[in-house]
Amino acid sequence: MKKTLAALAAGFSLLASTALAAPEPADPKKQTAWHLYLTAKEAFDMKQAEGAKVLFIDVREPVEMMFAGFTDVVDVNVPFLLVDPTKFNPSKPVLAMEPNPAFRDGVLKALEARGLDTSTPVLLMCRSGGERGAPSARALEGTGLEKVYVVVDGFEGDSDKSNPKGPWRTVNGWKNSGLPWSYDLNPAKVYLRPAP
């Protein structure tokens, strides 16, 4: 009876933590097969409520985190894209980013390392929730994962286009929601490229 009550309580806890999930983005490029979306605040609340029963992944490039900030609330960093320092992006004046060939395996290995399985909710957070959030989730289709959430406002949030100093990312997101973060990286959680 105690086990049944504990299981029911855990189920209600997870249901309560996802009941206020963010609405599905209108842009089809930001949608996923799971149709599961959270704001940064909701992701933080779910991680606080569920702890080790949720795998929270930062999918940003490690160099990006070094300059934009990091939260130790995430369980692990598995970048979806990696900077290619040998070439520029053809459409904007930044270095090119290429898909991380170890992304899918990295996510599955992170689950396994924690004794979790494909029924575990996986939360994915990128910079702004747009360019890598849904694409990183779509890269996980076919892995058997049952619940993959995208943090729709990401780590830095949206740009305030009305800001007279420029379109800085000062709207929503992890950093702008008063959630814990710093410029200090946790070496135990940050992705290191394999040696050539």
C-alpha positions in Angstrom: 0.0 0.0 0.0 2.8 2.4 0.9 4.5 1.7 -2.5 1.2 2.4 -4.3 0.7 5.7 -2.5 4.3 6.7 -3.2 3.9 5.9 -6.9 0.7 7.9 -7.0 2.3 10.8 -5.3 5.2 10.7 -7.8 2.8 10.6 -10.7 0.8 13.5 -9.3 4.0 15.5 -8.7 5.1 15.0 -12.3 1.7 15.8 -13.6 1.6 19.0 -11.5 5.0 20.1 -12.7 4.0 19.7 -16.3 0.4 21.1 -16.0 1.5 24.6 -16.7 3.7 23.7 -19.7 4.3 26.4 -22.3 2.0 26.4 -25.3 3.2 24.8 -28.6 5.1 27.4 -30.7 3.2 28.6 -33.7 6.3 28.3 -36.0 6.5 24.7 -37.3 10.3 24.9 -37.2 10.1 25.1 -33.4 7.6 22.2 -33.0 8.5 18.6 -32.1 6.9 15.2 -32.4 6.5 15.1 -28.6 4.6 18.5 -28.5 6.2 19.1 -25.0 7.4 22.6 -24.2 8.4 24.5 -21.1 9.6 27.9 -20.2 12.9 28.2 -18.4 11.1 28.8 -15.1 8.9 25.7 -15.7 12.0 23.6 -16.5 13.6 24.8 -13.2 10.5 24.0 -11.3 10.3 20.5 -12.8 13.9 19.8 -12.1 13.5 21.0 -8.5 10.4 18.8 -8.0 11.6 15.7 -9.8 15.4 15.9 -9.3 17.2 12.8 -10.6 14.0 11.6 -12.2 14.4 14.2 -15.0 17.5 14.6 -17.3 18.2 18.2 -18.0 20.6 18.8 -20.9 22.2 22.0 -22.1 22.6 21.6 -25.9 24.8 24.7 -26.4 28.4 24.6 -27.6 30.8 24.7 -24.5 32.6 27.8 -25.8 29.3 29.6 -25.9 28.6 28.8 -22.3 32.0 30.1 -21.3 31.0 33.6 -22.5 27.2 33.6 -22.0 26.9 31.7 -18.7 26.0 28.3 -17.3 23.6 26.9 -14.8 24.7 24.0 -12.6 21.0 23.0 -12.4 21.5 21.1 -15.7 22.7 17.5 -15.4 25.0 17.5 -18.4 26.1 19.5 -21.5 25.6 17.5 -24.8 26.0 20.0 -27.6 23.8 19.6 -30.6 26.1 21.7 -32.8 29.8 22.3 -32.5 31.8 25.3 -33.7 33.9 24.5 -36.8 36.9 27.0 -36.5 38.0 26.2 -40.0 35.2 28.0 -41.8 32.6 30.8 -41.6 28.8 30.5 -41.7 27.8 31.3 -45.3 24.8 33.4 -44.2 26.2 35.5 -41.3 29.6 36.7 -40.1 30.2 34.0 -37.5 32.1 30.7 -37.4 30.2 27.8 -38.9 28.5 25.3 -36.6 28.3 21.6 -37.6 26.1 18.8 -36.2 27.7 16.9 -33.3 27.9 13.3 -34.5 27.9 12.1 -30.9 24.7 14.0 -29.9 22.2 11.1 -29.9 24.6 8.7 -28.3 25.6 11.4 -25.8 22.0 11.8 -24.6 21.4 8.1 -24.4 24.7 7.6 -22.5 23.8 10.4 -20.1 20.5 8.5 -19.3 22.4 5.2 -18.8 25.1 6.8 -16.6 22.4 7.9 -14.2 20.5 4.6 -14.2 17.6 6.1 -16.2 15.7 4.8 -19.1 13.8 6.0 -22.2 10.7 6.7 -20.0 12.6 9.5 -18.2 11.6 13.0 -19.2 14.4 14.7 -21.0 14.6 18.6 -21.0 16.7 20.3 -23.7 17.8 23.9 -23.4 19.7 25.9 -26.0 20.4 29.7 -26.1 17.0 31.0 -27.1 14.8 28.0 -27.7 14.7 28.5 -31.4 17.6 27.4 -33.6 18.7 24.4 -31.6 15.8 23.5 -29.3 13.4 21.8 -31.6 16.1 20.6 -34.0 17.9 18.9 -31.1 14.7 17.2 -30.1 14.0 16.1 -33.6 17.5 14.5 -33.7 16.3 12.3 -30.9 13.3 10.9 -32.7 13.6 7.1 -33.2 15.6 6.6 -30.0 12.7 5.4 -28.0 12.6 8.4 -25.7 9.0 8.9 -24.5 9.1 12.6 -23.2 11.4 15.2 -24.7 10.7 18.8 -23.6 12.1 21.9 -25.3 12.8 25.0 -23.1 11.1 27.5 -25.5 12.9 30.6 -24.2 16.3 29.0 -23.7 19.2 30.2 -21.5 19.5 33.8 -22.7 15.9 34.4 -23.8 14.5 36.6 -26.6 15.8 39.8 -28.0 14.3 43.1 -27.0 14.1 44.8 -30.4 12.9 48.1 -28.9 16.1 48.5 -26.7 17.8 51.7 -27.9 21.2 50.0 -27.2 20.5 47.2 -29.6 18.5 44.0 -29.7 20.0 42.4 -26.6 18.6 39.2 -25.1 16.8 40.7 -22.1 13.4 39.1 -22.4 12.5 35.9 -20.6 14.9 32.9 -20.7 16.9 31.3 -17.8 19.2 34.3 -17.2 16.4 36.9 -17.2 14.0 34.9 -15.0 16.1 35.2 -11.9 17.2 31.6 -12.0 20.6 30.5 -10.7 23.5 30.9 -13.2 27.1 32.1 -13.3 30.1 32.2 -15.7 31.7 29.3 -13.9 31.5 26.1 -15.8 31.3 22.8 -14.0 34.0 20.5 -15.5 32.1 17.4 -14.5 29.1 18.5 -16.6 30.6 20.2 -19.7 31.2 18.4 -22.9 34.8 17.9 -24.0 35.6 16.9 -27.6 37.3 13.6 -28.0 41.0 13.9 -28.8 41.8 13.6 -32.5 
